Amino acid sequence: MALTDADVQKQIKHMMGFIEQEANEKVDEIDSKAEEEFNIEKGRLVQTQRLKIMQYYEKKEKQIDQHKKIQMSNLLNQARLKVLKARDDMITDLQSEARQRLAEISKDPENYSVLLQGLLLQGFFQLLEPKVTVRCREQDVEMVQEAVNKNIPIYREAVKSNIVVKIDTGRFLSPNICGGVEVYNDNGKIKVSNTLENRLELIAQQMMPEIRMKLFGANPNRKFTD
């Protein structure tokens, strides 16, 4: 049976509708896939940028934290230096005050004469020489001579040996010192310095750990004490 023109047109129309439907479905499929790929790529880019931003701010945070630590360390060091300087200034003031008080010692003849005897005798014992020379301030010559006269028998008795003591009247110690003596061996190469200033310095060095302990307390960073 032959197809009429109407039937042909109907079949063509049906085929065109089918093709159009297939095309639309294909377009939808392509659009859907493209959107999916777009979303995936967008998500990847967003995640990448998010990671970069997080890394940037983590780096910045670490830099800020490090900067704060450095500033804090610098402030602590400055504070420690100020404390140390304040302590050193206090020690220096104490030493200056002690030196000023030294000048008062020689103003008390009775006590000063006893002190001179001890300083001289110590010098004799340290040298253990048969001949010694003593230097003192010019104003102390008479008092030193009396101390020498008292010490010679004590020395002889202690070491069972004689000693000849000469007071150097050609070279006196400076009148600006607070007192005391210097004792030399016969050729002048060995000296025992027992001036008041020297004795103060020696005592200050020996007692410095104890002085610091009393003034500032124990140092937690020190395992041993002098």
Backbone torsions as a table, in degrees:
resi	resn	phi	psi	omega
1	MET	NA	126.9	-176.0
2	ALA	-78.6	144.3	178.7
3	LEU	-79.7	140.6	176.6
4	THR	-83.4	167.0	177.8
5	ASP	-59.7	-34.9	-179.7
6	ALA	-65.8	-40.7	179.3
7	ASP	-65.6	-40.4	179.1
8	VAL	-61.8	-44.8	179.8
9	GLN	-62.2	-38.5	-179.6
10	LYS	-66.2	-41.8	179.9
11	GLN	-67.2	-39.6	178.7
12	ILE	-63.6	-42.2	179.5
13	LYS	-63.3	-39.2	179.7
14	HIS	-65.6	-43.3	-179.6
15	MET	-65.3	-40.0	179.2
16	MET	-64.6	-39.8	177.6
17	GLY	-62.8	-39.8	179.2
18	PHE	-64.2	-45.5	179.8
19	ILE	-62.1	-42.9	-180.0
20	GLU	-62.5	-40.3	179.1
21	GLN	-63.8	-43.9	178.5
22	GLU	-61.3	-42.0	-179.6
23	ALA	-64.2	-43.7	179.4
24	ASN	-63.0	-41.2	178.3
25	GLU	-63.8	-39.4	179.0
26	LYS	-64.9	-42.1	177.7
27	VAL	-60.6	-44.7	179.7
28	ASP	-62.0	-40.9	-180.0
29	GLU	-63.3	-44.1	179.8
30	ILE	-64.2	-44.1	179.0
31	ASP	-60.8	-42.7	-178.5
32	SER	-64.1	-45.3	179.7
33	LYS	-65.0	-41.0	179.3
34	ALA	-63.3	-42.3	178.9
35	GLU	-64.7	-40.8	178.8
36	GLU	-61.6	-46.9	178.9
37	GLU	-64.2	-37.8	177.6
38	PHE	-62.0	-46.2	-179.8
39	ASN	-63.4	-39.2	177.6
40	ILE	-63.3	-47.7	-179.9
41	GLU	-64.3	-40.6	178.0
42	LYS	-62.4	-44.0	178.2
43	GLY	-61.1	-40.6	178.8
44	ARG	-63.9	-43.8	179.4
45	LEU	-65.0	-42.5	179.2
46	VAL	-62.5	-43.5	179.9
47	GLN	-64.3	-41.6	178.9
48	THR	-61.7	-46.0	179.6
49	GLN	-66.3	-37.1	178.1
50	ARG	-62.3	-43.0	178.5
51	LEU	-63.7	-40.9	178.5
52	LYS	-62.9	-42.3	179.4
53	ILE	-64.8	-43.0	179.6
54	MET	-63.3	-43.7	178.6
55	GLN	-63.4	-39.5	179.1
56	TYR	-61.0	-47.8	-177.9
57	TYR	-73.4	-30.4	173.7
58	GLU	-63.9	-41.9	177.5
59	LYS	-63.4	-44.0	178.7
60	LYS	-62.2	-41.3	-179.5
61	GLU	-63.6	-41.4	177.6
62	LYS	-64.9	-40.6	178.9
63	GLN	-63.3	-42.6	178.8
64	ILE	-64.4	-43.4	179.4
65	ASP	-62.8	-42.9	178.5
66	GLN	-64.4	-40.7	178.5
67	HIS	-62.5	-41.4	178.1
68	LYS	-63.1	-42.4	179.8
69	LYS	-62.8	-41.9	179.0
70	ILE	-64.5	-43.8	178.4
71	GLN	-62.1	-43.5	179.6
72	MET	-63.8	-41.6	178.2
73	SER	-62.7	-42.9	178.5
74	ASN	-63.4	-41.6	178.9
75	LEU	-64.6	-42.0	178.6
76	LEU	-63.7	-42.2	178.7
77	ASN	-63.7	-41.7	177.7
78	GLN	-62.9	-40.5	178.9
79	ALA	-64.8	-42.8	178.7
80	ARG	-62.0	-43.4	179.9
81	LEU	-62.4	-39.5	178.1
82	LYS	-64.6	-40.8	179.0
83	VAL	-64.7	-45.6	-179.9
84	LEU	-61.8	-41.9	179.1
85	LYS	-64.9	-41.4	178.8
86	ALA	-62.1	-40.7	178.5
87	ARG	-66.4	-44.6	178.2
88	ASP	-61.8	-40.0	177.8
89	ASP	-62.5	-39.1	179.1
90	MET	-65.4	-43.1	177.7
91	ILE	-62.2	-43.3	179.6
92	THR	-62.1	-41.8	178.2
93	ASP	-63.0	-41.0	178.4
94	LEU	-63.7	-42.1	179.1
95	GLN	-65.7	-39.4	178.2
96	SER	-64.1	-42.0	178.5
97	GLU	-64.3	-39.6	179.0
98	ALA	-64.4	-40.2	178.6
99	ARG	-64.5	-38.1	178.2
100	GLN	-64.3	-37.4	179.4
101	ARG	-71.9	-22.7	178.1
102	LEU	-58.4	-36.5	-177.5
103	ALA	-61.6	-23.7	-179.4
104	GLU	-76.4	-21.8	-174.8
105	ILE	-62.8	-47.2	-176.3
106	SER	-72.1	-8.3	178.4
107	LYS	-81.7	-8.1	177.0
108	ASP	-109.1	92.1	-172.8
109	PRO	-55.6	-39.9	-176.4
110	GLU	-63.5	-51.2	-179.4
111	ASN	-71.1	-35.7	-178.9
112	TYR	-66.3	-37.9	178.9
113	SER	-63.8	-39.5	177.4
114	VAL	-64.7	-40.8	179.0
115	LEU	-63.9	-41.7	179.0
116	LEU	-62.3	-39.5	177.6
117	GLN	-59.2	-44.7	-179.6
118	GLY	-66.0	-41.2	-179.7
119	LEU	-66.4	-40.9	178.7
120	LEU	-65.8	-47.9	-177.7
121	LEU	-62.4	-38.4	176.8
122	GLN	-62.1	-43.2	177.2
123	GLY	-60.5	-41.6	178.2
124	PHE	-60.7	-46.5	-177.3
125	PHE	-67.5	-33.6	179.7
126	GLN	-71.1	-36.0	-179.1
127	LEU	-83.5	-42.0	-176.6
128	LEU	51.8	46.4	-180.0
129	GLU	-108.8	148.4	178.8
130	PRO	-72.1	-23.3	178.9
131	LYS	-132.2	131.7	178.6
132	VAL	-136.9	157.3	176.6
133	THR	-120.4	136.6	-178.3
134	VAL	-113.6	133.2	172.9
135	ARG	-116.0	140.1	-179.5
136	CYS	-149.3	177.9	174.0
137	ARG	-69.6	151.8	-177.9
138	GLU	-60.6	-36.4	-178.0
139	GLN	-74.1	-8.9	-178.5
140	ASP	-101.5	0.9	-171.9
141	VAL	-56.1	-49.6	-176.8
142	GLU	-62.2	-44.0	-179.0
143	MET	-67.4	-37.4	178.1
144	VAL	-66.7	-40.0	178.9
145	GLN	-62.1	-40.6	177.4
146	GLU	-63.8	-39.8	179.3
147	ALA	-66.5	-39.3	177.8
148	VAL	-61.2	-46.5	-178.6
149	ASN	-60.9	-35.1	179.3
150	LYS	-76.0	-30.8	-174.7
151	ASN	-83.6	-27.6	-177.1
152	ILE	-57.6	-49.7	178.4
153	PRO	-61.7	-36.9	179.7
154	ILE	-64.5	-43.0	179.7
155	TYR	-64.9	-46.5	-179.7
156	ARG	-57.7	-42.5	-178.7
157	GLU	-67.0	-35.9	-175.6
158	ALA	-76.2	-43.3	-173.8
159	VAL	-106.0	-1.9	179.7
160	LYS	56.6	40.7	179.7
161	SER	-151.0	149.9	-178.7
162	ASN	-81.7	159.4	176.5
163	ILE	-141.9	136.4	177.2
164	VAL	-109.8	124.9	-175.6
165	VAL	-117.0	127.9	178.1
166	LYS	-119.0	131.9	175.0
167	ILE	-92.7	123.5	-177.2
168	ASP	-78.8	103.5	-180.0
169	THR	-93.7	5.2	177.9
170	GLY	-96.8	-22.0	-179.3
171	ARG	-138.0	94.4	179.6
172	PHE	-84.9	157.6	171.8
173	LEU	-70.5	158.1	-177.5
174	SER	-59.8	136.3	176.7
175	PRO	-68.4	-10.2	-179.3
176	ASN	-81.9	-14.0	176.8
177	ILE	-79.7	166.3	-174.1
178	CYS	-85.0	-12.7	178.9
179	GLY	139.1	-171.5	-178.3
180	GLY	97.4	-170.3	-174.6
181	VAL	-141.9	164.0	166.2
182	GLU	-122.1	133.6	-178.0
183	VAL	-118.1	127.3	-177.0
184	TYR	-116.5	153.7	170.7
185	ASN	-74.9	-179.6	-169.8
186	ASP	-61.8	-38.6	-178.9
187	ASN	-91.3	0.8	175.0
188	GLY	77.2	9.0	-177.6
189	LYS	-86.1	-21.0	179.6
190	ILE	-115.4	130.4	-176.4
191	LYS	-128.6	138.6	168.8
192	VAL	-111.5	111.1	-178.0
193	SER	-91.6	108.5	178.9
194	ASN	-119.1	40.4	171.3
195	THR	-72.3	160.5	-179.6
196	LEU	-62.9	-37.8	178.7
197	GLU	-63.3	-43.0	-179.6
198	ASN	-65.4	-41.1	179.6
199	ARG	-65.6	-38.3	177.6
200	LEU	-63.5	-44.0	-179.7
201	GLU	-62.1	-42.5	179.9
202	LEU	-64.0	-45.4	179.8
203	ILE	-65.4	-39.2	179.5
204	ALA	-61.4	-42.6	178.8
205	GLN	-63.9	-43.1	-178.0
206	GLN	-68.3	-36.0	-174.7
207	MET	-96.8	-0.9	-175.0
208	MET	-55.7	-44.7	177.3
209	PRO	-58.3	-41.8	179.8
210	GLU	-67.9	-39.7	179.0
211	ILE	-62.7	-46.2	179.3
212	ARG	-62.9	-37.3	178.8
213	MET	-62.2	-44.6	-177.4
214	LYS	-70.4	-35.4	-178.1
215	LEU	-79.5	-43.1	-169.3
216	PHE	-118.2	-3.5	-178.2
217	GLY	83.6	177.0	-177.5
218	ALA	-70.6	143.1	176.6
219	ASN	-87.1	115.0	-177.0
220	PRO	-66.1	-16.4	-178.1
221	ASN	-88.3	-6.1	-178.8
222	ARG	-103.1	127.0	-179.9
223	LYS	-86.5	-24.5	-176.8
224	PHE	-127.3	153.8	176.3
225	THR	-114.1	151.5	-179.2
226	ASP	-73.8	NA	NA
